[in-house]
Each structure stands twice: as structure tokens, then as C-alpha cells.
């Protein structure tokens, strides 16, 4: 069974999507539409902007979404997913890919999500840290002993868990985790505590936008970050998507469940190949590949 997976924030690079724009009339139309929908020239930033320009949340999230979704659309009849999943932001790309959201609605929601997250970050200084080489249970238990907000946020693969929270609490947790034997506990260059209770203001804002958006019956199940299970019911998809901003990303558990449900090939759709690396660390026998542009479309 073919599983298609969609990356999240962090996969961006200067020049992303330019090959699509140059080689596909369909892609060109979709990129130009995006500039109109967003009200600024995102393609110019994607194709020519500096790494610093691309790091801005209101740019990063739509840019990765556009690269992923437009690439999926250029695949044409070659795009036949039996199941989909997306890492954090990538869940929105996956929902457009399986027909739950339209391209326009998906882009609008991603833009609103980015702006709401930026606002939440500005309200309270916060951050995330990558913890390598410890069991998830040890990380969870250690975080629970720290004063302040610090929680497990991204279960990326066995031995790699990202924690999220208040800056002081994250620093204390990193020290404690190193004492517990973590190979590394490294504060990440991100703007805030994504997938933690500190994103509650953003969750409330996004909830209103999601509730006002039409969700259609998907063409195949999506394995959502919040549950790590196959979901096909539109209302359940909506509920899980609303919860996603303050809940952890269960990526390890999602990939394990997809394999248990018959996934034989994982194709990454979007910039970079980070997710393929994680899939291999979750199950080294899993087959992975990158989607490549079909220039006929």
C-alpha cells in the first residue's frame, strides 16, 4: 500500500518550488493563485529569499504547504495514495492531498495558523529542544518534575523526542535530561513552544477558522498527529486538527500504525527528505522515496 507523507516546519530552503514553477504550467497557475490568496508575493520569497526571510513563521508555513501540495498536484494520475500523514503543519498538506480540504481553503487555514502561532509566540517567550538518546518514558517523567511548562511535543522516532515550553523550564529540563544520560539536549532555533499548552491562544483562533471551513469526505484515511490512527470521518478530522496545536505530534506512533495497517512504501512529498530518515529510524525495513515532478502537468 502506498503511503504519502508531508513535511512540516524546518524543511524550507532558498529556491524551494522553483523547479515546479519552471517546469509545470499547472504549478505556475497554483503559485500565482497563492500570491493572490495570501496578498503578498510568497513565490518571490520562496525562490529568491534568504534563509532568514524563509524562517519567518508567516512565510515558512505557507511556503512548505505550497511546495508539498503543488508537487502532489503535478503528479497527476501517478498520485494514488492509500493513506496519508503529515508532520505538524504537513497534516494540512495531507488533507488537501486526500481531498478533505480544497487547495484554497488549505492555504487560508495554514496562513491563519501561522499568524495565530506567531501571536502566541509574541505573548510569551518560549522555545523547544531536541532530546537524543533517551527513552520517551524517561523524557516524559523528567519533564514532569520541572517547575513551569515543559512537555513532550514531537515523538519523531525512537531516541529522538522534542520538548516544548517556557524558556527557563526548557533549560532546566535540558540539564536534567543530560544528567539522565541524554546524548544531546539541544535548544532549537524556533520562535516558540509549538505543540504545548502555551499555544492555547493560537488553538482558539484556529478553531474558529477550522469550524468555518468545509471538510469533504477524504479519498483515503489520514493518520493524524493527535491520535496516530487512521481517520476518515470529517468531523473527527476537524476535532483532531483543532487539538493539534496544543497536543504532541505522535509521528513514531503514526508510522508504526501505518505499517501495521499495510503501508509498504512511504513517499515524501515536499521539500527535503527529513521524514524519510525518520521512517527508516522507526522501521529500518520500510521502503521510502521522494516524489518527483511530472512536468507533463
LINGIVEN-V454516 format. One record per residue. N is the residue number from 1. PSI is psi in degrees with one decimal (999 if undefined). OMEGA is omega in degrees with one decimal (999 if undefined). Layout:
n | psi | omega
N | PSI | OMEGA
N | PSI | OMEGA
//
This chain:
n | psi | omega
1 | 141.7 | -176.9
2 | 120.0 | 176.1
3 | 130.0 | 177.2
4 | 131.9 | -175.4
5 | 144.3 | -169.5
6 | 126.6 | -174.0
7 | 164.1 | 178.4
8 | -162.3 | -176.5
9 | 140.0 | -178.5
10 | -16.3 | -177.7
11 | -3.2 | -173.7
12 | 150.6 | 173.7
13 | 154.9 | 179.2
14 | 131.4 | -179.4
15 | 0.5 | -177.8
16 | 134.3 | 177.1
17 | -8.5 | -176.6
18 | -38.3 | 178.9
19 | -38.4 | 177.4
20 | -48.2 | -177.4
21 | -41.5 | -175.5
22 | -26.6 | -171.7
23 | -7.9 | -175.4
24 | 118.3 | 176.4
25 | -37.2 | 178.0
26 | -45.7 | 179.5
27 | -42.5 | 179.7
28 | -45.6 | 179.0
29 | -44.6 | -177.2
30 | -39.1 | 177.2
31 | -42.1 | 179.9
32 | -38.7 | 174.4
33 | -42.9 | -177.8
34 | -41.5 | 178.2
35 | -40.6 | 179.7
36 | -45.4 | -177.3
37 | -43.2 | -175.8
38 | -23.8 | -179.9
39 | 12.8 | 171.4
40 | 163.0 | -172.6
41 | 80.9 | -177.7
42 | -29.9 | -179.2
43 | -38.7 | 179.2
44 | -41.5 | 179.3
45 | -41.6 | 180.0
46 | -45.0 | -173.2
47 | -31.5 | -172.0
48 | -12.2 | -174.1
49 | 158.8 | 177.5
50 | 168.4 | 176.8
51 | -34.8 | -179.9
52 | -43.2 | 178.2
53 | -41.6 | -175.6
54 | -15.3 | -177.6
55 | -15.0 | -178.9
56 | 124.4 | -172.5
57 | -40.8 | -176.6
58 | -16.6 | 176.2
59 | -47.4 | -174.0
60 | -51.5 | -172.9
61 | -51.3 | 176.7
62 | -35.0 | -177.9
63 | -46.5 | 179.8
64 | -42.1 | 176.7
65 | -49.0 | -177.9
66 | -45.9 | 179.4
67 | -44.7 | -176.7
68 | -51.1 | -174.0
69 | -42.3 | -179.1
70 | -38.7 | 175.4
71 | -45.4 | 178.9
72 | -40.9 | -178.1
73 | -31.2 | 179.2
74 | -13.5 | 179.4
75 | -20.3 | 176.9
76 | -130.1 | -176.5
77 | -11.6 | 176.5
78 | -14.0 | -176.9
79 | 99.9 | -178.0
80 | 76.5 | -178.3
81 | 138.8 | 170.1
82 | -21.1 | 178.3
83 | 153.9 | 179.0
84 | 159.4 | 172.7
85 | 153.3 | 176.9
86 | 144.3 | -179.2
87 | 110.5 | 178.3
88 | -113.2 | 176.5
89 | -36.0 | -177.7
90 | -19.6 | 178.2
91 | -33.0 | 178.6
92 | -40.3 | 176.5
93 | -43.9 | -179.4
94 | -36.5 | -178.4
95 | -26.6 | 172.1
96 | -40.4 | -178.2
97 | -33.9 | -179.7
98 | 14.6 | 171.2
99 | 3.6 | 179.5
100 | -42.5 | 179.1
101 | 147.5 | 171.2
102 | 162.4 | 177.4
103 | -47.1 | -177.4
104 | -47.8 | -178.7
105 | -40.2 | 178.4
106 | -44.6 | -178.9
107 | -42.6 | 179.1
108 | -43.1 | 179.8
109 | -41.7 | 179.7
110 | -40.9 | 178.9
111 | -43.8 | 178.2
112 | -39.3 | 178.5
113 | -46.7 | -178.3
114 | -45.3 | -178.7
115 | -39.5 | 179.0
116 | -39.5 | 178.7
117 | -39.4 | 179.4
118 | -41.7 | 178.4
119 | -43.8 | 180.0
120 | -38.0 | 177.8
121 | -39.0 | -178.8
122 | -28.5 | -179.4
123 | -38.9 | -176.5
124 | 120.4 | 178.0
125 | 128.2 | -176.3
126 | 169.8 | -176.1
127 | -173.9 | 177.9
128 | 160.1 | 177.6
129 | 142.6 | 177.4
130 | 130.7 | 179.5
131 | 121.3 | -177.0
132 | 138.9 | 170.2
133 | 17.5 | 175.7
134 | 152.6 | 173.4
135 | 146.6 | 179.0
136 | -43.2 | -176.2
137 | -36.6 | 179.7
138 | -41.6 | 179.5
139 | -45.9 | -179.9
140 | -46.1 | -177.6
141 | -41.6 | -179.5
142 | -43.8 | 178.9
143 | -36.1 | -178.2
144 | -19.6 | -178.9
145 | -8.9 | -174.9
146 | 135.8 | 173.4
147 | 139.6 | -178.1
148 | 178.4 | -177.1
149 | 115.9 | 170.6
150 | 122.4 | -175.0
151 | 160.0 | 171.7
152 | 129.4 | -173.1
153 | -44.5 | -178.0
154 | 111.9 | 173.9
155 | 85.5 | -170.0
156 | -44.6 | 176.2
157 | 165.0 | 179.9
158 | 128.4 | -179.7
159 | 5.5 | 176.0
160 | 104.4 | -178.3
161 | 133.3 | 177.9
162 | 131.9 | 176.7
163 | 159.3 | -171.1
164 | 141.3 | 177.8
165 | -160.0 | 179.3
166 | 146.6 | -173.9
167 | -49.3 | -177.8
168 | -41.4 | 179.9
169 | -38.5 | 178.2
170 | -44.3 | 179.7
171 | -42.7 | 177.6
172 | -42.0 | 179.9
173 | -41.7 | 179.4
174 | -43.8 | 178.2
175 | -45.7 | -178.8
176 | -38.5 | -178.1
177 | -34.3 | 175.3
178 | -39.6 | 176.5
179 | -32.3 | 179.2
180 | -8.4 | 177.2
181 | 12.6 | 177.3
182 | 136.1 | 177.3
183 | -39.3 | 174.3
184 | 147.4 | 170.4
185 | 98.2 | -163.1
186 | 120.8 | 178.0
187 | 133.8 | -174.6
188 | 151.5 | 179.1
189 | 65.7 | 178.8
190 | 162.2 | -173.7
191 | -8.5 | -176.4
192 | -177.5 | -175.1
193 | 76.5 | 179.4
194 | 151.1 | 179.4
195 | 44.3 | 175.7
196 | 169.3 | 178.2
197 | -20.0 | -179.6
198 | -11.1 | 177.6
199 | 9.0 | -177.6
200 | -43.8 | 178.1
201 | -37.9 | 178.8
202 | -38.4 | 179.5
203 | -43.3 | -179.6
204 | -41.3 | -179.9
205 | -42.8 | -178.6
206 | -33.5 | 179.5
207 | -45.6 | -179.9
208 | -42.7 | -179.6
209 | -42.7 | -179.7
210 | -42.0 | -179.7
211 | -28.2 | -178.7
212 | 10.8 | -178.5
213 | 140.6 | 178.5
214 | 126.8 | 174.3
215 | 122.6 | -179.2
216 | 169.7 | 179.3
217 | 124.2 | -178.1
218 | 154.6 | 178.8
219 | -18.5 | 177.2
220 | 162.9 | -178.0
221 | 149.7 | 169.6
222 | 136.2 | 175.5
223 | 105.6 | -170.5
224 | 148.7 | -176.8
225 | -38.4 | -172.0
226 | -36.4 | -174.9
227 | -26.3 | -174.5
228 | 16.6 | 178.8
229 | 161.3 | 177.0
230 | 129.9 | 178.8
231 | 135.6 | 179.5
232 | -17.4 | -178.3
233 | 126.7 | -174.5
234 | -39.8 | -178.0
235 | -39.4 | 177.9
236 | -39.8 | 178.2
237 | -45.5 | 178.8
238 | -50.1 | -178.4
239 | -46.0 | -179.1
240 | -37.1 | -178.7
241 | -36.1 | 177.4
242 | -39.5 | -178.6
243 | -19.7 | -167.8
244 | -35.7 | -174.3
245 | -30.2 | -177.8
246 | -3.8 | -177.9
247 | 158.9 | 179.5
248 | 154.4 | 174.8
249 | 110.1 | -178.4
250 | 69.2 | -175.6
251 | -47.0 | 178.2
252 | -49.2 | -176.5
253 | -36.1 | 179.2
254 | -47.7 | -179.0
255 | -42.0 | 178.2
256 | -41.2 | -179.5
257 | -38.9 | 178.1
258 | -40.7 | 177.4
259 | -43.6 | 178.3
260 | -31.2 | -179.3
261 | 5.2 | 171.4
262 | 7.6 | 178.4
263 | 129.3 | 179.9
264 | -24.9 | 179.3
265 | 128.5 | 177.0
266 | 115.7 | 178.5
267 | 121.7 | 180.0
268 | 128.5 | -177.0
269 | 108.2 | -179.2
270 | -172.5 | -178.6
271 | 139.1 | 173.2
272 | -174.0 | -178.3
273 | 27.9 | -177.7
274 | -43.4 | -175.4
275 | -33.7 | 177.9
276 | -40.0 | 177.4
277 | -41.7 | 179.4
278 | -41.4 | 179.2
279 | -43.6 | -179.6
280 | -34.3 | 178.8
281 | -26.9 | 178.1
282 | -41.3 | 178.0
283 | 105.5 | -171.8
284 | -14.9 | 179.0
285 | -9.0 | -177.8
286 | 141.3 | 176.2
287 | 136.0 | -179.8
288 | 156.0 | 175.4
289 | 169.3 | 175.8
290 | 138.2 | 173.9
291 | 139.1 | 177.3
292 | 148.8 | -173.4
293 | 138.2 | 171.6
294 | 101.6 | -169.0
295 | -2.1 | 178.3
296 | -35.3 | -175.4
297 | 999 | 999
//
